[in-house]
Amino acid sequence: MDKNILVPVTQLTPLQRQVAESLLGEPVSDDEVLGIRAAKAAMVKPAAGAEARKAIVASIVSHAERIEASLPYISAEEELALIEEAIRASRLPQS
């Protein structure tokens, strides 16, 4: 079960306000409300380590290479023309 609390900043003690500002990394004003939510740790996934990130990138690159291999060959000139066309199309006003 999640727990939530909302407290007007004006009701915080000076120490509580200092802790809140330290956690938020910026000052809070008197017209704000501080919200705190407690949740099960399983809801937050830990960041992938360096080796896991490398494996993910390698997987994405491998997937892109397989897709590229299945595409018909186009010359560098055709590729550049397609890129320029896409850039022009993205600059057209949306209707």
QUIWOPE-V227699 format. One line per field, one symbol per residue. psi: psi as a letter, one per 20 degrees, with the letter a starting at -180 (. if undefined). burial: + if it has 9 or more other C-alpha atoms within 8 Angstrom, else -. Layout:
psi->???
burial->???
This chain:
psi->pqpqpppphiiqrhgggggghghhjqqqrhjrpppppprqhihopqqqrghggghgghggggghhgghhiqqpqrhghggggghghgghiiqqp.
burial->------+++--+----+--++------+------------------------+-------------------------+----------------
